[in-house]
């Protein structure tokens, strides 16, 4: 009787889960294990919003496992220590885990491999449709610009999505219970959070492909319509796989290519992170900026009280929902880094504090893109928040939805004039 441990991290699903699939095919008994990591739960990469979503995901995963005659085994603490303890308790011969391209994830993998000794650690590409290193230039180097990367990405032949197991056998072991949101990270949460879990993700994806994606190409920037998939939190936690989403897409249908391009951006940023793990806190392409630190202006930006209605609406949506429309993310990011000339790391951390989908690669590298320190081929571009509002929210429906005092005497005056901000930014960048 052989036993394998499947360590779930950010692959909280049964369908198309390479680690789980390989374990089931290679062992008689399976321990589906999740460790509430004390470092992540107590650190700067967890917030109460993501804790609530994660708690939903773990309850959902446990429910799905119970339907297959097993349970999710939950432990709290250091994932290396707890995994080794479970391995010893059940006499497991192998541990399966999804690859992770963050500094912490790669360090966790090295520690786990060392600690397991003779027990085999098997890693699986699970987070990306096209894993880092699969798409390279003719010289074998990683792409540093998205467009040529995407051309190659679109030609890649993906593996077929894997079925969910029908039944699993759990060895004798105390399972524990899925944690509550407060046990993971207590604190103030947004009032309108999405519900987490694989079952919700699969319903959302089905509805998206049957009714939503057709208008994505034309409507994804229309802020008030919100014609987006809303799948980003589910992709971040691995409630559904990017591989399956690509496989299910009918490329002949309207809007699909534009949606697939967004999935390719996600893979592109994971590739950049894998090659440059220090981009989390260091410029990918530095301009040696001497960033300003205007405390009152930064606070006005965080609170959505800048006097620029589209910026304020985006920041209020973030607080209300733990999510923000992608067009608004670009506008608020450009405003902070270029109008206010504030370090992109300030914005990235604020997003980390509130977003449910604050993926390390996507969040960091999108912020570097708008700041002009990342992969953008036009690093000094500035988005005019007034023109962006006129173009993408011409009726002010999005603004009024999130900034009810707009148009009244209580709405603030702009904290900086656009022309002044443009001149300051140009002067700062040209002096480098």
C-alpha positions as CSV (number, residue, x, y, z in Angstrom):
1,X,0.0,0.0,0.0
2,X,1.7,3.2,-1.2
3,X,0.8,6.7,0.1
4,X,1.4,10.1,-1.4
5,X,0.8,13.6,0.1
6,X,-0.6,16.4,-2.1
7,X,0.4,19.7,-0.7
8,X,-2.2,22.3,-1.9
9,X,-0.9,25.8,-2.1
10,X,-2.5,28.0,-4.8
11,X,-4.1,25.2,-6.7
12,X,-7.3,24.8,-4.7
13,X,-9.3,22.6,-7.1
14,X,-9.9,19.0,-8.1
15,X,-10.3,19.5,-11.8
16,X,-7.1,19.9,-13.9
17,X,-4.8,19.6,-10.9
18,X,-1.6,18.0,-12.2
19,X,-0.2,17.4,-8.7
20,X,-3.4,15.6,-7.5
21,X,-3.7,13.7,-10.8
22,X,-0.2,12.4,-10.6
23,X,-0.5,11.4,-7.0
24,X,-3.7,9.5,-7.7
25,X,-2.1,7.6,-10.5
26,X,1.0,6.7,-8.5
27,X,-0.3,5.8,-5.1
28,X,-3.0,3.8,-3.3
29,X,-3.7,6.4,-0.6
30,X,-3.7,10.1,-0.9
31,X,-3.4,12.8,1.8
32,X,-4.8,16.1,0.5
33,X,-3.0,18.6,2.7
34,X,-3.2,22.3,3.2
35,X,-1.0,24.1,5.7
36,X,-2.2,27.5,7.0
37,X,1.3,29.1,6.6
38,X,2.1,31.2,9.7
39,X,4.5,33.4,7.6
40,X,2.0,34.2,4.9
41,X,-0.9,34.6,7.2
42,X,0.9,37.0,9.4
43,X,2.9,38.8,6.7
44,X,2.4,41.6,4.2
45,X,1.0,39.3,1.5
46,X,-2.2,38.4,3.3
47,X,-5.1,40.6,3.9
48,X,-8.6,40.1,5.5
49,X,-10.2,40.1,2.1
50,X,-8.0,37.3,0.7
51,X,-8.4,35.4,4.0
52,X,-12.2,35.4,3.6
53,X,-11.8,34.2,0.0
54,X,-9.3,31.5,1.0
55,X,-11.6,30.3,3.8
56,X,-14.3,29.9,1.2
57,X,-11.9,28.0,-1.1
58,X,-10.9,25.6,1.6
59,X,-14.4,24.9,2.7
60,X,-15.4,24.2,-0.9
61,X,-12.4,22.0,-1.5
62,X,-13.1,20.0,1.7
63,X,-16.8,19.6,0.6
64,X,-15.7,18.3,-2.9
65,X,-13.3,15.9,-1.3
66,X,-15.9,14.6,1.1
67,X,-18.1,13.7,-2.0
68,X,-15.1,11.5,-3.0
69,X,-14.9,9.7,0.4
70,X,-12.1,11.7,1.8
71,X,-11.3,15.0,3.6
72,X,-8.9,17.9,3.4
73,X,-6.2,17.5,6.0
74,X,-5.5,20.9,7.5
75,X,-2.5,21.9,9.6
76,X,-1.2,25.3,10.9
77,X,2.4,26.5,11.1
78,X,5.5,26.1,8.9
79,X,4.5,24.2,5.8
80,X,7.8,22.4,5.7
81,X,7.6,21.2,9.3
82,X,3.9,20.3,9.0
83,X,4.3,18.5,5.7
84,X,7.2,16.4,7.0
85,X,5.2,15.6,10.1
86,X,2.3,14.3,8.0
87,X,4.7,12.4,5.7
88,X,6.1,10.6,8.8
89,X,2.7,9.9,10.3
90,X,1.4,8.1,7.2
91,X,4.7,6.7,5.8
92,X,4.3,8.6,2.5
93,X,6.8,7.8,-0.2
94,X,6.2,11.0,-2.2
95,X,5.0,14.6,-1.9
96,X,3.4,16.4,-4.9
97,X,3.2,20.2,-5.0
98,X,2.6,22.9,-7.7
99,X,5.5,24.9,-8.8
100,X,5.7,28.5,-7.5
101,X,7.8,31.2,-9.0
102,X,7.9,33.7,-6.2
103,X,11.0,34.0,-4.0
104,X,9.1,32.6,-1.1
105,X,7.6,29.8,-3.1
106,X,11.0,28.7,-4.5
107,X,12.6,29.0,-1.1
108,X,9.8,26.8,0.4
109,X,10.4,24.2,-2.3
110,X,14.1,24.1,-1.6
111,X,13.5,23.8,2.2
112,X,11.0,21.1,1.7
113,X,13.2,19.1,-0.7
114,X,16.1,19.2,1.8
115,X,13.8,18.3,4.8
116,X,12.2,15.3,3.1
117,X,15.4,13.6,2.5
118,X,14.7,10.2,0.8
119,X,11.1,11.0,0.3
120,X,10.5,12.2,-3.2
121,X,9.3,15.7,-3.8
122,X,7.6,16.0,-7.2
123,X,6.7,19.5,-8.5
124,X,4.1,20.2,-11.2
125,X,3.4,23.1,-13.6
126,X,0.0,24.2,-12.5
127,X,-0.4,28.0,-12.3
128,X,0.2,29.0,-15.9
129,X,-1.2,27.8,-19.1
130,X,2.2,28.1,-20.6
131,X,4.8,27.7,-17.8
132,X,7.8,29.9,-17.5
133,X,10.7,28.7,-19.7
134,X,8.4,27.2,-22.3
135,X,8.3,30.2,-24.6
136,X,11.7,31.7,-25.5
137,X,13.4,33.7,-28.2
138,X,15.3,31.9,-31.0
139,X,18.4,32.4,-28.9
140,X,16.8,30.6,-26.0
141,X,16.3,33.7,-23.8
142,X,13.1,34.8,-22.1
143,X,11.0,37.5,-23.8
144,X,11.2,40.9,-22.2
145,X,8.4,42.5,-24.3
146,X,4.9,41.1,-24.3
147,X,3.9,41.3,-28.0
148,X,6.5,39.0,-29.4
149,X,5.9,36.7,-26.4
150,X,2.2,36.6,-27.1
151,X,2.8,35.6,-30.8
152,X,4.8,32.5,-29.6
153,X,2.4,31.9,-26.6
154,X,-0.6,31.7,-29.0
155,X,1.2,29.0,-31.0
156,X,2.0,26.7,-28.1
157,X,0.3,23.3,-27.9
158,X,-1.1,23.0,-24.4
159,X,-1.6,19.8,-22.4
160,X,-5.1,18.5,-22.2
161,X,-7.0,19.4,-19.0
162,X,-7.1,16.6,-16.5
163,X,-10.3,15.1,-15.0
164,X,-11.1,15.4,-11.3
165,X,-10.6,12.1,-9.4
166,X,-13.8,10.1,-8.8
167,X,-12.7,8.7,-5.4
168,X,-9.8,9.0,-3.1
169,X,-8.7,6.9,-0.2
170,X,-7.3,8.7,2.9
171,X,-5.0,6.8,5.3
172,X,-5.7,7.0,9.0
173,X,-4.8,10.5,10.1
174,X,-6.5,13.3,12.0
175,X,-7.9,15.7,9.4
176,X,-8.5,18.9,11.3
177,X,-11.0,21.4,9.9
178,X,-10.8,24.2,7.3
179,X,-10.0,27.5,9.1
180,X,-12.3,30.5,9.4
181,X,-11.3,33.8,7.8
182,X,-10.5,35.2,11.2
183,X,-8.2,32.3,12.0
184,X,-6.2,33.1,8.8
185,X,-6.1,36.9,9.0
186,X,-8.6,38.9,11.0
187,X,-9.5,42.5,10.3
188,X,-11.6,44.9,8.3
189,X,-13.0,43.4,5.1
190,X,-14.6,44.9,2.1
191,X,-18.4,44.8,2.2
192,X,-19.0,43.2,-1.3
193,X,-16.5,40.4,-1.6
194,X,-16.9,37.6,-4.1
195,X,-17.4,34.0,-2.8
196,X,-14.4,31.8,-3.2
197,X,-14.2,28.2,-4.3
198,X,-13.9,25.8,-7.3
199,X,-17.6,25.3,-7.6
200,X,-18.3,29.1,-7.9
201,X,-15.3,29.4,-10.3
202,X,-16.6,26.7,-12.7
203,X,-20.1,28.2,-12.8
204,X,-18.6,31.7,-13.4
205,X,-16.5,30.3,-16.2
206,X,-19.4,28.6,-17.8
207,X,-21.5,31.7,-17.7
208,X,-18.6,33.8,-19.1
209,X,-18.1,31.6,-22.1
210,X,-21.8,31.1,-22.8
211,X,-22.9,34.7,-22.4
212,X,-20.1,37.2,-21.5
213,X,-17.0,36.7,-23.6
214,X,-18.6,37.6,-27.0
215,X,-18.6,41.3,-26.1
216,X,-15.2,41.4,-24.3
217,X,-13.2,42.8,-27.2
218,X,-15.4,45.8,-27.6
219,X,-16.6,46.3,-24.1
220,X,-13.9,45.3,-21.6
221,X,-12.8,48.9,-21.1
222,X,-16.3,50.3,-20.4
223,X,-16.1,50.9,-16.7
224,X,-19.8,51.1,-15.9
225,X,-20.7,48.0,-17.9
226,X,-18.1,45.8,-16.1
227,X,-18.0,43.5,-19.1
228,X,-15.1,41.4,-17.6
229,X,-14.9,37.8,-16.5
230,X,-14.3,38.5,-12.8
231,X,-12.2,35.3,-12.8
232,X,-9.0,36.9,-11.6
233,X,-9.4,35.9,-7.9
234,X,-10.2,32.3,-8.9
235,X,-7.2,32.1,-11.0
236,X,-5.0,33.6,-8.3
237,X,-6.1,30.9,-5.8
238,X,-6.2,28.2,-8.5
239,X,-9.9,27.5,-8.2
240,X,-9.8,27.0,-11.9
241,X,-6.8,26.5,-14.1
242,X,-5.6,28.8,-16.9
243,X,-5.0,25.7,-19.0
244,X,-8.6,24.7,-18.8
245,X,-9.8,28.2,-19.6
246,X,-7.6,28.3,-22.7
247,X,-8.7,24.8,-23.8
248,X,-12.4,25.7,-23.4
249,X,-12.1,28.8,-25.5
250,X,-13.6,28.8,-29.0
251,X,-11.1,31.0,-30.9
252,X,-13.7,31.5,-33.6
253,X,-16.0,33.3,-31.2
254,X,-16.0,37.1,-30.8
255,X,-14.1,38.4,-27.8
256,X,-12.2,35.2,-27.2
257,X,-8.8,36.3,-28.6
258,X,-8.9,39.5,-26.5
259,X,-9.7,37.4,-23.4
260,X,-6.9,34.9,-24.2
261,X,-4.5,37.8,-24.5
262,X,-5.2,38.7,-20.9
263,X,-4.4,35.1,-19.8
264,X,-1.2,35.4,-21.8
265,X,-0.3,38.6,-19.9
266,X,-0.7,36.6,-16.7
267,X,1.7,33.9,-18.0
268,X,4.1,36.6,-19.3
269,X,4.4,38.2,-15.9
270,X,4.9,34.8,-14.2
271,X,7.8,34.2,-16.6
272,X,9.3,37.6,-15.7
273,X,8.9,36.8,-12.0
274,X,10.6,33.4,-12.4
275,X,13.6,35.0,-14.1
276,X,13.8,38.1,-11.9
277,X,12.3,37.1,-8.5
278,X,13.6,40.4,-7.0
279,X,11.1,42.5,-9.1
280,X,8.8,42.3,-6.1
281,X,10.7,45.1,-4.5
282,X,13.3,46.3,-7.1
283,X,12.8,48.0,-10.5
284,X,13.1,45.7,-13.5
285,X,14.4,48.6,-15.5
286,X,15.3,51.4,-13.2
287,X,15.3,55.1,-14.0
288,X,16.9,55.9,-10.7
289,X,13.8,57.8,-9.7
290,X,13.9,60.0,-6.6
291,X,10.3,59.4,-5.7
292,X,8.4,62.0,-3.7
293,X,6.8,61.1,-0.3
294,X,3.8,63.5,0.0
295,X,2.0,61.9,2.9
296,X,-1.3,63.9,2.5
297,X,-1.5,63.3,-1.2
298,X,-0.8,59.6,-0.8
299,X,-3.6,59.4,1.8
300,X,-6.0,61.2,-0.4
301,X,-5.2,58.7,-3.2
302,X,-5.8,55.8,-0.8
303,X,-9.1,57.2,0.4
304,X,-10.3,58.1,-3.1
305,X,-10.3,61.8,-2.4
306,X,-8.0,63.2,-5.0
307,X,-10.5,65.4,-6.8
308,X,-10.2,63.3,-10.0
309,X,-13.5,61.4,-10.2
310,X,-12.2,58.3,-12.1
311,X,-9.2,57.9,-9.8
312,X,-11.5,58.2,-6.8
313,X,-14.1,55.8,-8.1
314,X,-11.4,53.2,-8.7
315,X,-10.0,53.5,-5.2
316,X,-13.5,53.4,-3.7
317,X,-14.3,50.3,-5.7
318,X,-11.1,48.7,-4.3
319,X,-12.3,49.4,-0.7
320,X,-15.8,48.3,-1.4
321,X,-15.2,45.1,-3.3
322,X,-11.6,44.0,-2.9
323,X,-11.4,44.3,-6.7
324,X,-11.0,47.0,-9.2
325,X,-11.7,47.2,-13.0
326,X,-8.5,46.8,-15.0
327,X,-8.9,50.1,-16.8
328,X,-9.3,51.8,-13.4
329,X,-6.2,50.0,-12.1
330,X,-4.2,51.6,-15.0
331,X,-5.5,55.0,-14.3
332,X,-5.0,55.0,-10.5
333,X,-1.6,53.5,-10.9
334,X,-0.5,56.1,-13.5
335,X,-1.9,58.8,-11.3
336,X,0.1,57.8,-8.2
337,X,3.4,57.1,-9.9
338,X,3.4,59.9,-12.5
339,X,1.0,62.6,-11.4
340,X,2.1,62.4,-7.8
341,X,5.5,60.9,-8.7
342,X,5.2,58.4,-5.8
343,X,7.1,55.1,-5.6
344,X,5.2,52.3,-7.3
345,X,5.9,50.1,-4.2
346,X,3.5,52.3,-2.2
347,X,0.7,51.5,-4.6
348,X,1.6,47.8,-4.9
349,X,1.5,47.4,-1.2
350,X,-1.9,49.2,-0.9
351,X,-3.3,46.9,-3.6
352,X,-1.8,43.9,-1.7
353,X,-3.6,45.2,1.4
354,X,-7.0,45.1,-0.3
355,X,-7.2,43.1,-3.5
356,X,-8.5,39.5,-3.4
357,X,-6.6,38.8,-6.6
358,X,-3.3,40.4,-5.5
359,X,-1.0,37.8,-7.3
360,X,2.6,38.6,-6.6
361,X,3.6,38.5,-10.3
362,X,0.5,40.3,-11.7
363,X,0.3,43.0,-9.0
364,X,4.0,43.8,-8.9
365,X,4.6,43.8,-12.6
366,X,1.4,45.7,-13.5
367,X,2.6,48.4,-11.1
368,X,6.0,48.4,-12.6
369,X,4.4,48.7,-16.0
370,X,2.4,51.8,-15.2
371,X,5.4,53.3,-13.3
372,X,7.6,52.8,-16.4
373,X,10.1,50.7,-14.5
374,X,8.9,47.4,-15.9
375,X,8.1,45.9,-19.3
376,X,6.3,48.9,-20.9
377,X,8.1,50.0,-24.1
378,X,6.9,53.5,-23.5
379,X,8.0,54.1,-19.9
380,X,7.2,57.8,-19.7
381,X,3.6,57.6,-20.9
382,X,1.1,59.3,-18.6
383,X,-2.7,58.6,-18.6
384,X,-4.8,61.7,-18.3
385,X,-7.5,60.8,-15.8
386,X,-9.9,63.4,-17.2
387,X,-9.6,62.1,-20.8
388,X,-9.7,58.5,-19.5
389,X,-13.0,59.2,-17.8
390,X,-14.5,60.9,-20.9
391,X,-13.5,57.9,-23.0
392,X,-14.4,55.0,-20.7
393,X,-17.1,56.4,-18.4
394,X,-18.6,59.2,-20.5
395,X,-22.0,59.2,-18.7
396,X,-20.2,59.1,-15.3
397,X,-22.2,56.0,-14.3
398,X,-19.1,54.3,-12.8
399,X,-18.1,57.5,-11.0
400,X,-21.5,58.0,-9.5
401,X,-21.8,54.4,-8.5
402,X,-18.7,54.7,-6.3
403,X,-18.4,58.4,-5.5
404,X,-21.9,59.5,-4.5
405,X,-20.8,63.0,-3.4
406,X,-19.4,63.8,-6.8
407,X,-20.9,67.0,-8.1
408,X,-21.7,68.3,-4.6
409,X,-19.8,70.9,-2.5
410,X,-18.3,68.1,-0.4
411,X,-16.4,66.7,-3.3
412,X,-12.7,67.9,-3.1
413,X,-10.8,70.0,-5.5
414,X,-8.0,68.2,-7.4
415,X,-4.9,67.7,-5.2
416,X,-2.7,68.5,-8.2
417,X,-3.2,70.2,-11.5
418,X,-2.7,67.9,-14.6
419,X,-0.3,70.3,-16.4
420,X,1.7,70.8,-13.2
421,X,2.0,67.0,-12.7
422,X,3.0,66.4,-16.4
423,X,5.8,69.1,-16.2
424,X,7.1,67.7,-12.8
425,X,7.2,64.2,-14.1
426,X,8.9,65.1,-17.4
427,X,11.5,67.1,-15.5
428,X,12.2,64.4,-13.1
429,X,12.6,61.6,-15.7
430,X,14.6,63.8,-18.1
431,X,17.1,64.6,-15.3
432,X,18.0,60.9,-14.9
